[in-house]
């Protein structure tokens, strides 16, 4: 079974702090994704990566950056946390064959609260 | 990508088959149909996908009509743990990243 793990289930940070969210997958997947999910707004893509050291902006990259130094790990960084970044953050991974791009496996999510 | 339409909610008795419909009348020939579900406070879970043939895996069956304008996800023996929001997505497979877009979905309640 594919396993995607995220470093924290719940996180509380203060405004202005630098926040690191870590995601690790154990299926040797090429693609990794960071989404946030908010009530009424659905799932929104922040960044994705299709290879080590490669990254692409999603729909809402402002205020975030990412790092992918190893194939299995994809980190999301909030450079200076703000209250409007309070959300559920979801990491996902998928294989590199095209039809599998949308067969994504998600982690349990990190519920981040910025106060 | 084709717009998909699903009923907002459905009930199903435990042990019975749950049949979740999805309408995608504007689907194009190269769009796949994907199904996901999300149990409350958990990450989404991939269930199944198909192009035009019916598909079955250990979780569910996917029936796609011959004209591809609609599909049905079947959970053959629903359990209480199948209570979740189910999302139907139509996407063109491309090398442009793989962004998932969830609509409103169907909230399935499995009752004892």
gemmi code that builds the backbone of each chain (N, CA, C; Angstrom):
import gemmi

chains = {
    "A": [
        ("UNK", (0.835, -1.207, 0.000), (0.000, 0.000, 0.000), (0.862, 1.246, 0.000)),
        ("UNK", (0.402, 2.234, -0.764), (1.094, 3.520, -0.768), (0.924, 4.173, 0.583)),
        ("UNK", (2.019, 4.717, 1.090), (1.885, 5.431, 2.345), (2.471, 6.821, 2.175)),
        ("UNK", (1.661, 7.808, 2.502), (2.109, 9.196, 2.502), (1.951, 9.701, 3.922)),
        ("UNK", (3.049, 10.150, 4.498), (2.989, 10.633, 5.874), (3.320, 12.114, 5.920)),
        ("UNK", (2.691, 12.793, 6.856), (2.941, 14.216, 7.060), (3.436, 14.396, 8.488)),
        ("UNK", (4.311, 15.376, 8.660), (5.066, 15.482, 9.909), (4.196, 15.757, 11.122)),
        ("UNK", (3.127, 16.505, 10.940), (2.272, 16.824, 12.085), (0.813, 16.698, 11.696)),
        ("UNK", (-0.013, 16.300, 12.640), (-1.453, 16.251, 12.391), (-2.098, 17.599, 12.721)),
        ("UNK", (-1.626, 18.193, 13.786), (-2.102, 19.514, 14.202), (-0.885, 20.379, 14.525)),
        ("UNK", (-1.004, 21.662, 14.163), (0.108, 22.581, 14.393), (-0.474, 23.959, 14.704)),
        ("UNK", (0.083, 24.602, 15.715), (-0.328, 25.974, 16.036), (0.915, 26.844, 15.993)),
        ("UNK", (0.875, 27.893, 15.198), (2.016, 28.795, 15.053), (1.549, 30.237, 15.209)),
        ("UNK", (2.522, 31.099, 15.471), (2.209, 32.520, 15.624), (2.452, 33.251, 14.312)),
        ("UNK", (1.752, 34.339, 14.126), (1.936, 35.197, 12.957), (3.404, 35.603, 12.838)),
        ("UNK", (3.934, 35.475, 11.618), (5.314, 35.858, 11.353), (6.320, 34.733, 11.474)),
        ("UNK", (5.932, 33.622, 12.072), (6.854, 32.496, 12.208), (7.082, 31.830, 10.861)),
        ("UNK", (8.228, 31.219, 10.701), (8.509, 30.388, 9.529), (8.056, 28.979, 9.876)),
        ("UNK", (7.269, 28.393, 8.985), (6.661, 27.084, 9.262), (7.098, 26.082, 8.200)),
        ("UNK", (7.475, 24.904, 8.646), (7.857, 23.827, 7.744), (6.867, 22.681, 7.878)),
        ("UNK", (6.298, 22.273, 6.757), (5.446, 21.090, 6.722), (6.159, 20.048, 5.867)),
        ("UNK", (6.344, 18.867, 6.450), (7.093, 17.825, 5.759), (6.158, 16.721, 5.284)),
        ("UNK", (6.493, 16.169, 4.133), (5.710, 15.078, 3.565), (6.676, 14.028, 3.026)),
        ("UNK", (6.403, 12.765, 3.347), (7.249, 11.674, 2.874), (6.364, 10.583, 2.280)),
        ("UNK", (6.757, 10.087, 1.096), (6.031, 8.956, 0.498), (7.003, 7.803, 0.271)),
        ("UNK", (6.453, 6.592, 0.354), (7.318, 5.408, 0.310), (7.128, 4.569, -0.942)),
        ("UNK", (6.539, 5.165, -2.006), (6.254, 4.375, -3.207), (7.090, 4.780, -4.406)),
        ("UNK", (8.151, 5.519, -4.169), (9.032, 5.898, -5.271), (8.267, 6.685, -6.354)),
        ("UNK", (7.280, 7.462, -5.939), (6.499, 8.252, -6.887), (7.274, 9.455, -7.383)),
        ("UNK", (7.116, 9.743, -8.672), (7.769, 10.900, -9.247), (7.096, 12.216, -8.842)),
        ("UNK", (5.772, 12.212, -8.822), (5.031, 13.455, -8.609), (4.626, 13.626, -7.152)),
        ("UNK", (4.763, 14.839, -6.662), (4.265, 15.162, -5.325), (3.574, 16.514, -5.363)),
        ("UNK", (2.590, 16.669, -4.494), (1.702, 17.832, -4.544), (1.447, 18.362, -3.135)),
        ("UNK", (1.270, 19.660, -3.035), (0.748, 20.278, -1.818), (-0.535, 21.025, -2.159)),
        ("UNK", (-1.601, 20.695, -1.416), (-2.889, 21.368, -1.540), (-3.247, 21.976, -0.191)),
        ("UNK", (-4.154, 22.936, -0.216), (-4.831, 23.329, 0.997), (-6.335, 23.184, 0.758)),
        ("UNK", (-7.023, 22.891, 1.837), (-8.455, 22.676, 1.725), (-9.170, 23.527, 2.754)),
        ("UNK", (-10.093, 24.347, 2.277), (-10.845, 25.254, 3.134), (-12.330, 25.093, 2.859)),
        ("UNK", (-13.156, 25.212, 3.884), (-14.605, 25.068, 3.693), (-15.120, 26.042, 2.640)),
        ("UNK", (-15.905, 25.529, 1.712), (-16.489, 26.369, 0.677), (-15.570, 26.667, -0.489)),
        ("UNK", (-14.277, 26.418, -0.326), (-13.313, 26.700, -1.408), (-12.742, 25.422, -2.009)),
        ("UNK", (-13.002, 24.301, -1.373), (-12.541, 23.032, -1.924), (-11.038, 22.867, -1.807)),
        ("UNK", (-10.515, 22.051, -2.705), (-9.092, 21.726, -2.719), (-8.392, 22.696, -3.677)),
        ("UNK", (-7.304, 23.316, -3.219), (-6.564, 24.228, -4.092), (-5.089, 23.832, -4.104)),
        ("UNK", (-4.514, 23.792, -5.302), (-3.130, 23.352, -5.464), (-2.174, 24.511, -5.194)),
        ("UNK", (-1.208, 24.276, -4.310), (-0.235, 25.307, -3.962), (1.017, 25.158, -4.840)),
        ("UNK", (1.631, 24.014, -4.778), (2.813, 23.697, -5.571), (2.796, 22.211, -5.896)),
        ("UNK", (3.493, 21.845, -6.964), (3.741, 20.436, -7.218), (5.141, 20.245, -7.767)),
        ("UNK", (5.573, 19.008, -7.744), (6.925, 18.675, -8.199), (6.855, 17.363, -8.958)),
        ("UNK", (7.479, 17.313, -10.116), (7.454, 16.078, -10.900), (8.826, 15.402, -10.933)),
        ("UNK", (9.761, 15.954, -10.177), (11.073, 15.313, -10.110), (11.865, 15.991, -8.994)),
        ("UNK", (12.916, 15.337, -8.584), (13.780, 15.922, -7.562), (14.283, 17.276, -8.051)),
        ("UNK", (14.267, 18.237, -7.160), (14.729, 19.596, -7.400), (13.871, 20.357, -8.422)),
        ("UNK", (12.789, 19.757, -8.888), (11.888, 20.456, -9.800), (10.648, 20.874, -9.031)),
        ("UNK", (10.118, 22.034, -9.364), (8.896, 22.491, -8.727), (8.124, 23.367, -9.715)),
        ("UNK", (6.814, 23.323, -9.549), (5.949, 24.148, -10.388), (4.914, 24.816, -9.500)),
        ("UNK", (4.588, 26.050, -9.799), (3.552, 26.733, -9.038), (2.186, 26.189, -9.392)),
        ("UNK", (1.357, 26.096, -8.370), (-0.032, 25.755, -8.584), (-0.860, 27.014, -8.698)),
        ("UNK", (-2.052, 26.975, -8.150), (-2.963, 28.110, -8.277), (-2.746, 29.196, -7.229)),
        ("UNK", (-2.224, 28.825, -6.068), (-2.102, 29.797, -4.976), (-0.725, 29.706, -4.320)),
        ("UNK", (0.364, 29.979, -5.039), (1.702, 29.822, -4.459), (2.160, 30.969, -3.566)),
        ("UNK", (1.437, 32.083, -3.587), (1.912, 33.269, -2.860), (1.987, 32.980, -1.367)),
        ("UNK", (3.140, 33.322, -0.787), (3.339, 33.128, 0.639), (3.906, 31.768, 0.999)),
        ("UNK", (4.116, 30.939, -0.024), (4.637, 29.587, 0.188), (5.871, 29.344, -0.677)),
        ("UNK", (6.702, 28.428, -0.238), (7.753, 27.894, -1.091), (7.858, 26.401, -0.809)),
        ("UNK", (8.589, 25.701, -1.646), (8.717, 24.255, -1.480), (10.153, 23.834, -1.700)),
        ("UNK", (10.430, 22.620, -1.261), (11.758, 22.049, -1.444), (11.606, 20.563, -1.695)),
        ("UNK", (12.333, 20.077, -2.717), (12.350, 18.634, -2.965), (13.787, 18.232, -3.272)),
        ("UNK", (14.496, 17.901, -2.220), (15.900, 17.502, -2.325), (16.049, 16.000, -2.542)),
        ("UNK", (15.057, 15.247, -2.080), (15.053, 13.800, -2.279), (13.715, 13.383, -2.863)),
        ("UNK", (13.711, 12.305, -3.600), (12.505, 11.886, -4.314), (11.337, 11.640, -3.366)),
        ("UNK", (11.620, 11.125, -2.179), (10.550, 10.728, -1.293), (10.015, 11.862, -0.424)),
        ("UNK", (10.660, 13.001, -0.444), (10.311, 14.057, 0.514), (9.997, 15.371, -0.190)),
        ("UNK", (8.885, 15.970, 0.222), (8.467, 17.241, -0.378), (8.031, 18.149, 0.758)),
        ("UNK", (8.731, 19.249, 0.913), (8.477, 20.143, 2.049), (7.766, 21.405, 1.587)),
        ("UNK", (6.829, 21.845, 2.388), (6.132, 23.118, 2.154), (6.576, 24.094, 3.232)),
        ("UNK", (6.945, 25.286, 2.806), (7.461, 26.287, 3.735), (6.572, 27.530, 3.670)),
        ("UNK", (6.129, 27.949, 4.833), (5.436, 29.233, 4.943), (6.467, 30.212, 5.456)),
        ("UNK", (6.874, 31.129, 4.607), (7.999, 31.998, 4.933), (7.717, 32.880, 6.143)),
        ("UNK", (6.514, 33.404, 6.228), (6.111, 34.250, 7.356), (4.613, 34.031, 7.540)),
        ("UNK", (4.277, 33.130, 8.466), (2.894, 32.687, 8.579), (1.950, 33.861, 8.864)),
        ("UNK", (0.796, 33.788, 8.226), (-0.240, 34.781, 8.466), (-1.541, 34.065, 8.791)),
        ("UNK", (-2.465, 34.781, 9.397), (-3.712, 34.149, 9.850), (-4.515, 33.586, 8.671)),
        ("UNK", (-4.379, 34.170, 7.484), (-5.134, 33.633, 6.350), (-4.521, 32.357, 5.779)),
        ("UNK", (-3.458, 31.881, 6.402), (-2.890, 30.593, 6.036), (-3.348, 29.492, 6.994)),
        ("UNK", (-4.230, 29.827, 7.894), (-4.868, 28.810, 8.721), (-5.716, 27.929, 7.814)),
        ("UNK", (-5.414, 26.639, 7.812), (-6.067, 25.753, 6.851), (-5.686, 24.303, 7.123)),
        ("UNK", (-6.313, 23.401, 6.361), (-5.877, 22.002, 6.319), (-4.939, 21.865, 5.116)),
        ("UNK", (-3.730, 21.371, 5.372), (-2.748, 21.189, 4.306), (-2.612, 19.700, 3.994)),
        ("UNK", (-2.732, 19.396, 2.724), (-2.721, 18.006, 2.273), (-1.595, 17.787, 1.279)),
        ("UNK", (-0.828, 16.754, 1.532), (0.230, 16.335, 0.619), (-0.248, 15.111, -0.142)),
        ("UNK", (0.146, 14.996, -1.399), (-0.231, 13.832, -2.202), (0.931, 13.439, -3.104)),
        ("UNK", (0.905, 12.192, -3.552), (1.912, 11.744, -4.512), (1.256, 10.874, -5.572)),
        ("UNK", (1.907, 10.787, -6.730), (1.401, 9.918, -7.795), (2.562, 9.466, -8.665)),
        ("UNK", (2.324, 8.388, -9.410), (3.349, 7.855, -10.287), (3.537, 8.712, -11.518)),
        ("UNK", (4.608, 8.431, -12.265), (4.973, 9.306, -13.368), (4.301, 9.010, -14.679)),
        ("UNK", (3.691, 7.830, -14.820), (2.987, 7.529, -16.065), (1.769, 8.444, -16.160)),
        ("UNK", (1.521, 9.018, -17.346), (0.534, 10.097, -17.482), (-0.819, 9.773, -16.870)),
        ("UNK", (-1.359, 8.597, -17.162), (-2.707, 8.294, -16.670), (-2.732, 8.223, -15.150)),
        ("UNK", (-1.559, 8.053, -14.550), (-1.508, 7.964, -13.095), (-1.377, 9.332, -12.436)),
        ("UNK", (-1.211, 10.377, -13.233), (-1.066, 11.708, -12.639), (-2.186, 12.045, -11.683)),
        ("UNK", (-3.392, 11.553, -12.020), (-4.548, 11.892, -11.208), (-4.920, 10.777, -10.236)),
        ("UNK", (-4.147, 9.705, -10.219), (-4.316, 8.662, -9.207), (-3.389, 9.063, -8.073)),
        ("UNK", (-3.886, 9.962, -7.266), (-3.042, 10.556, -6.232), (-3.360, 9.959, -4.872)),
        ("UNK", (-2.306, 9.789, -4.090), (-2.438, 9.224, -2.749), (-2.099, 10.318, -1.758)),
        ("UNK", (-3.018, 10.535, -0.848), (-2.931, 11.654, 0.073), (-2.453, 11.228, 1.455)),
        ("UNK", (-1.786, 12.156, 2.103), (-1.475, 11.990, 3.507), (-2.682, 12.334, 4.362)),
        ("UNK", (-2.553, 12.210, 5.673), (-3.685, 12.458, 6.578), (-4.029, 13.934, 6.743)),
        ("UNK", (-3.115, 14.797, 6.319), (-3.371, 16.236, 6.446), (-2.759, 16.822, 7.703)),
        ("UNK", (-2.407, 18.089, 7.618), (-1.953, 18.866, 8.775), (-2.907, 20.040, 8.945)),
        ("UNK", (-3.531, 20.093, 10.099), (-4.415, 21.235, 10.358), (-3.592, 22.312, 11.042)),
        ("UNK", (-3.292, 23.362, 10.290), (-2.457, 24.456, 10.786), (-3.332, 25.615, 11.230)),
        ("UNK", (-3.060, 26.074, 12.433), (-3.723, 27.271, 12.944), (-2.656, 28.328, 13.191)),
        ("UNK", (-2.846, 29.507, 12.606), (-1.921, 30.626, 12.815), (-2.643, 31.673, 13.650)),
        ("UNK", (-2.041, 32.004, 14.791), (-2.711, 32.940, 15.706), (-1.982, 34.282, 15.776)),
    ],
    "B": [
        ("UNK", (-11.824, 20.743, -18.942), (-12.330, 19.549, -18.300), (-13.850, 19.607, -18.186)),
        ("UNK", (-14.458, 18.435, -18.376), (-15.921, 18.384, -18.341), (-16.432, 18.670, -16.935)),
        ("UNK", (-17.556, 19.390, -16.878), (-18.218, 19.615, -15.595), (-18.900, 18.324, -15.178)),
        ("UNK", (-18.828, 18.020, -13.901), (-19.519, 16.831, -13.390), (-20.608, 17.280, -12.425)),
        ("UNK", (-21.696, 16.540, -12.413), (-22.826, 16.849, -11.538), (-23.153, 15.614, -10.722)),
        ("UNK", (-23.248, 15.800, -9.410), (-23.564, 14.702, -8.505), (-24.678, 15.147, -7.553)),
        ("UNK", (-25.491, 14.213, -7.093), (-26.479, 14.583, -6.065), (-25.741, 14.984, -4.792)),
        ("UNK", (-26.263, 15.961, -4.062), (-25.546, 16.433, -2.877), (-25.474, 15.403, -1.754)),
        ("UNK", (-26.468, 14.542, -1.643), (-26.452, 13.574, -0.552), (-27.229, 12.316, -0.925)),
        ("UNK", (-26.846, 11.225, -0.272), (-27.541, 9.938, -0.452), (-27.431, 9.153, 0.839)),
        ("UNK", (-28.423, 8.314, 1.068), (-28.367, 7.378, 2.186), (-28.290, 5.968, 1.643)),
        ("UNK", (-27.706, 5.077, 2.429), (-27.631, 3.676, 2.050), (-27.663, 2.845, 3.325)),
        ("UNK", (-28.353, 1.717, 3.260), (-28.382, 0.821, 4.409), (-27.116, -0.023, 4.436)),
        ("UNK", (-26.609, -0.233, 5.626), (-25.406, -1.051, 5.797), (-25.614, -2.430, 5.185)),
        ("UNK", (-24.612, -2.898, 4.432), (-24.691, -4.203, 3.805), (-25.288, -4.184, 2.413)),
        ("UNK", (-25.948, -3.084, 2.068), (-26.538, -2.986, 0.731), (-25.538, -2.313, -0.212)),
        ("UNK", (-25.821, -2.414, -1.502), (-24.975, -1.743, -2.480), (-25.286, -0.244, -2.499)),
        ("UNK", (-24.231, 0.544, -2.552), (-24.390, 1.989, -2.719), (-24.058, 2.328, -4.162)),
        ("UNK", (-24.989, 2.973, -4.837), (-24.799, 3.349, -6.243), (-24.767, 4.873, -6.342)),
        ("UNK", (-23.601, 5.407, -6.620), (-23.437, 6.861, -6.646), (-23.321, 7.322, -8.098)),
        ("UNK", (-24.281, 8.141, -8.545), (-24.271, 8.574, -9.946), (-23.451, 9.839, -10.160)),
        ("UNK", (-22.976, 9.983, -11.384), (-22.262, 11.194, -11.780), (-22.606, 11.488, -13.236)),
        ("UNK", (-22.973, 12.724, -13.483), (-23.285, 13.137, -14.842), (-22.138, 13.952, -15.387)),
        ("UNK", (-21.662, 13.593, -16.571), (-20.575, 14.355, -17.234), (-20.897, 14.399, -18.722)),
        ("UNK", (-21.982, 15.070, -19.050), (-22.536, 15.028, -20.406), (-21.637, 15.688, -21.450)),
        ("UNK", (-20.715, 16.543, -21.023), (-19.841, 17.224, -22.003), (-18.451, 16.598, -22.057)),
        ("UNK", (-18.312, 15.419, -21.542), (-16.993, 14.780, -21.488), (-16.453, 14.553, -22.894)),
        ("UNK", (-15.161, 14.755, -23.057), (-14.542, 14.539, -24.356), (-13.873, 13.157, -24.382)),
        ("UNK", (-13.481, 12.752, -25.577), (-13.003, 11.396, -25.766), (-11.740, 11.041, -25.006)),
        ("UNK", (-10.945, 12.052, -24.655), (-9.699, 11.763, -23.963), (-9.746, 12.108, -22.473)),
        ("UNK", (-10.934, 12.275, -21.950), (-11.068, 12.555, -20.520), (-11.397, 11.275, -19.759)),
        ("UNK", (-10.630, 11.048, -18.727), (-10.874, 9.937, -17.839), (-11.835, 10.383, -16.734)),
        ("UNK", (-12.524, 9.407, -16.147), (-13.365, 9.663, -14.985), (-12.663, 9.073, -13.759)),
        ("UNK", (-12.459, 9.897, -12.760), (-11.811, 9.475, -11.509), (-12.802, 9.649, -10.361)),
        ("UNK", (-12.699, 8.745, -9.421), (-13.500, 8.855, -8.199), (-12.583, 8.874, -6.990)),
        ("UNK", (-12.899, 9.797, -6.086), (-12.216, 9.894, -4.805), (-13.280, 9.959, -3.717)),
        ("UNK", (-12.865, 9.712, -2.505), (-13.739, 9.972, -1.382), (-12.934, 10.628, -0.262)),
        ("UNK", (-13.646, 11.299, 0.624), (-12.993, 11.932, 1.756), (-13.848, 11.712, 2.996)),
        ("UNK", (-13.272, 10.954, 3.898), (-13.896, 10.731, 5.199), (-13.569, 11.949, 6.053)),
        ("UNK", (-14.515, 12.315, 6.891), (-14.377, 13.544, 7.681), (-13.021, 13.631, 8.378)),
        ("UNK", (-12.361, 14.788, 8.192), (-11.082, 15.099, 8.840), (-9.924, 14.225, 8.374)),
        ("UNK", (-10.079, 13.569, 7.244), (-8.971, 12.795, 6.682), (-8.636, 13.311, 5.286)),
        ("UNK", (-7.489, 12.889, 4.768), (-7.143, 13.241, 3.403), (-8.002, 12.476, 2.410)),
        ("UNK", (-8.173, 13.008, 1.199), (-8.927, 12.286, 0.175), (-8.286, 10.940, -0.139)),
        ("UNK", (-9.105, 10.020, -0.598), (-8.638, 8.664, -0.918), (-9.043, 8.332, -2.347)),
        ("UNK", (-8.061, 7.964, -3.169), (-8.351, 7.530, -4.531), (-9.145, 6.225, -4.491)),
        ("UNK", (-10.171, 6.116, -5.351), (-10.944, 4.880, -5.390), (-10.711, 4.132, -6.695)),
        ("UNK", (-10.968, 4.776, -7.819), (-10.957, 4.067, -9.088), (-10.992, 5.073, -10.228)),
        ("UNK", (-10.588, 4.676, -11.420), (-10.765, 5.534, -12.584), (-11.022, 4.683, -13.814)),
        ("UNK", (-11.559, 5.307, -14.859), (-11.829, 4.599, -16.102), (-11.960, 5.554, -17.256)),
        ("UNK", (-11.871, 5.015, -18.461), (-12.019, 5.806, -19.672), (-13.335, 5.474, -20.364)),
        ("UNK", (-13.518, 4.230, -20.760), (-14.800, 3.853, -21.362), (-15.283, 2.467, -20.951)),
        ("UNK", (-14.342, 1.616, -20.549), (-14.759, 0.292, -20.092), (-15.097, 0.333, -18.614)),
        ("UNK", (-15.958, -0.590, -18.200), (-16.231, -0.725, -16.771), (-14.986, -1.222, -16.065)),
        ("UNK", (-14.805, -0.773, -14.845), (-13.626, -1.132, -14.073), (-14.048, -1.621, -12.702)),
        ("UNK", (-13.261, -2.526, -12.164), (-13.504, -3.033, -10.808), (-12.180, -3.189, -10.101)),
        ("UNK", (-12.168, -2.820, -8.836), (-11.013, -3.127, -7.990), (-11.528, -3.565, -6.630)),
        ("UNK", (-10.638, -3.674, -5.677), (-11.028, -4.205, -4.373), (-11.941, -3.272, -3.606)),
        ("UNK", (-12.010, -2.029, -4.025), (-12.848, -1.070, -3.308), (-14.223, -0.920, -3.936)),
        ("UNK", (-14.274, -0.894, -5.282), (-15.530, -0.491, -5.923), (-15.543, -0.918, -7.382)),
        ("UNK", (-16.703, -0.716, -7.990), (-16.843, -0.882, -9.440), (-17.264, 0.446, -10.048)),
        ("UNK", (-16.796, 0.675, -11.268), (-17.150, 1.882, -11.991), (-17.827, 1.468, -13.283)),
        ("UNK", (-19.061, 1.930, -13.437), (-19.816, 1.637, -14.651), (-19.948, 2.934, -15.445)),
        ("UNK", (-19.453, 2.927, -16.670), (-19.521, 4.104, -17.539), (-20.482, 3.772, -18.675)),
        ("UNK", (-21.436, 4.652, -18.921), (-22.402, 4.392, -19.990), (-21.695, 4.398, -21.340)),
        ("UNK", (-22.335, 3.784, -22.309), (-21.705, 3.628, -23.623), (-21.402, 4.985, -24.258)),
        ("UNK", (-22.285, 5.962, -24.048), (-22.040, 7.292, -24.612), (-21.115, 8.139, -23.719)),
        ("UNK", (-20.707, 7.585, -22.594), (-19.773, 8.213, -21.649), (-20.327, 9.486, -21.005)),
        ("UNK", (-21.591, 9.727, -21.105), (-22.146, 10.951, -20.536), (-22.441, 10.827, -19.046)),
        ("UNK", (-22.387, 9.628, -18.529), (-22.590, 9.457, -17.090), (-21.889, 8.205, -16.614)),
        ("UNK", (-21.726, 8.128, -15.294), (-21.094, 6.947, -14.712), (-21.693, 6.705, -13.336)),
        ("UNK", (-21.481, 5.504, -12.832), (-21.964, 5.139, -11.501), (-20.855, 4.422, -10.753)),
        ("UNK", (-20.602, 4.878, -9.555), (-19.674, 4.185, -8.664), (-20.496, 3.262, -7.784)),
        ("UNK", (-20.079, 2.009, -7.719), (-20.822, 1.037, -6.925), (-19.934, 0.506, -5.803)),
        ("UNK", (-20.422, 0.690, -4.574), (-19.804, 0.039, -3.419), (-20.679, -1.170, -3.127)),
        ("UNK", (-20.217, -2.378, -3.385), (-21.115, -3.529, -3.400), (-21.766, -3.853, -2.055)),
        ("UNK", (-21.048, -3.682, -0.975), (-21.606, -3.996, 0.352), (-21.175, -2.877, 1.299)),
        ("UNK", (-21.952, -1.823, 1.322), (-21.546, -0.629, 2.076), (-21.453, -0.919, 3.575)),
        ("UNK", (-20.440, -0.350, 4.194), (-20.297, -0.436, 5.641), (-20.339, 0.979, 6.220)),
        ("UNK", (-20.431, 1.058, 7.540), (-20.493, 2.375, 8.185), (-19.243, 3.186, 7.860)),
        ("UNK", (-18.116, 2.494, 7.660), (-16.870, 3.189, 7.357), (-16.830, 3.797, 5.951)),
        ("UNK", (-17.829, 3.467, 5.144), (-17.924, 4.074, 3.812), (-18.625, 5.422, 3.840)),
        ("UNK", (-19.102, 5.840, 4.991), (-19.702, 7.173, 5.117), (-18.628, 8.217, 4.824)),
        ("UNK", (-18.870, 9.033, 3.788), (-17.852, 9.982, 3.322), (-18.466, 10.861, 2.245)),
        ("UNK", (-17.695, 11.838, 1.796), (-18.068, 12.609, 0.613), (-17.347, 11.998, -0.580)),
        ("UNK", (-18.087, 11.707, -1.629), (-17.550, 11.058, -2.821), (-17.496, 12.062, -3.963)),
        ("UNK", (-16.330, 12.139, -4.600), (-16.108, 13.108, -5.661), (-15.868, 12.398, -6.994)),
        ("UNK", (-16.541, 12.867, -8.001), (-16.369, 12.385, -9.367), (-15.657, 13.485, -10.155)),
        ("UNK", (-14.613, 13.136, -10.860), (-13.804, 14.128, -11.577), (-13.575, 13.637, -12.994)),
        ("UNK", (-13.679, 14.543, -13.956), (-13.329, 14.215, -15.336), (-12.101, 15.037, -15.704)),
        ("UNK", (-11.033, 14.359, -16.100), (-9.805, 15.089, -16.406), (-9.155, 14.540, -17.655)),
        ("UNK", (-8.591, 15.455, -18.437), (-7.750, 15.050, -19.550), (-6.395, 14.669, -18.979)),
        ("UNK", (-5.928, 13.521, -19.340), (-4.607, 13.092, -18.878), (-3.562, 13.832, -19.691)),
        ("UNK", (-2.696, 14.548, -19.011), (-1.662, 15.312, -19.714), (-0.422, 15.350, -18.848)),
        ("UNK", (0.606, 15.953, -19.407), (1.816, 16.087, -18.610), (1.899, 17.466, -17.967)),
        ("UNK", (0.753, 18.052, -17.721), (0.714, 19.392, -17.140), (0.501, 19.369, -15.639)),
        ("UNK", (0.963, 18.355, -14.994), (1.020, 18.399, -13.534), (0.082, 17.485, -12.801)),
        ("UNK", (-1.192, 17.514, -13.115), (-2.088, 16.616, -12.404), (-2.882, 17.254, -11.298)),
        ("UNK", (-3.253, 18.516, -11.444), (-4.050, 19.183, -10.419), (-5.428, 18.546, -10.328)),
        ("UNK", (-5.824, 18.188, -9.121), (-7.164, 17.675, -8.884), (-8.080, 18.830, -8.509)),
        ("UNK", (-9.260, 18.823, -9.057), (-10.268, 19.811, -8.692), (-11.498, 19.052, -8.226)),
        ("UNK", (-11.843, 19.236, -6.978), (-13.030, 18.577, -6.439), (-14.215, 19.521, -6.522)),
        ("UNK", (-15.350, 18.981, -6.978), (-16.594, 19.738, -6.926), (-17.226, 19.574, -5.551)),
        ("UNK", (-18.555, 19.640, -5.517), (-19.239, 19.538, -4.225), (-19.348, 18.097, -3.742)),
        ("UNK", (-19.374, 17.148, -4.674), (-19.441, 15.742, -4.295), (-20.797, 15.305, -3.766)),
        ("UNK", (-20.876, 14.017, -3.445), (-22.070, 13.425, -2.830), (-21.712, 12.976, -1.428)),
        ("UNK", (-22.475, 13.452, -0.460), (-22.261, 13.007, 0.912), (-23.066, 11.735, 1.126)),
        ("UNK", (-22.369, 10.624, 1.237), (-23.016, 9.328, 1.434), (-23.076, 9.011, 2.922)),
        ("UNK", (-24.260, 8.736, 3.407), (-24.427, 8.294, 4.796), (-24.871, 6.840, 4.783)),
        ("UNK", (-24.060, 5.983, 5.361), (-24.416, 4.571, 5.484), (-25.000, 4.373, 6.875)),
        ("UNK", (-26.220, 3.849, 6.901), (-26.940, 3.759, 8.173), (-27.109, 2.295, 8.579)),
        ("UNK", (-27.049, 2.044, 9.897), (-27.192, 0.653, 10.375), (-28.578, 0.102, 10.056)),
    ],
}
model = gemmi.Model(1)
for chain_id, residues in chains.items():
    chain = gemmi.Chain(chain_id)
    for i, (resn, *xyz) in enumerate(residues, 1):
        res = gemmi.Residue()
        res.name, res.seqid = resn, gemmi.SeqId(i, " ")
        for name, pos in zip(("N", "CA", "C"), xyz):
            atom = gemmi.Atom()
            atom.name, atom.element = name, gemmi.Element(name[0])
            atom.pos, atom.b_iso = gemmi.Position(*pos), 0.0
            res.add_atom(atom)
        chain.add_residue(res)
    model.add_chain(chain)
structure = gemmi.Structure()
structure.add_model(model)
structure.setup_entities()
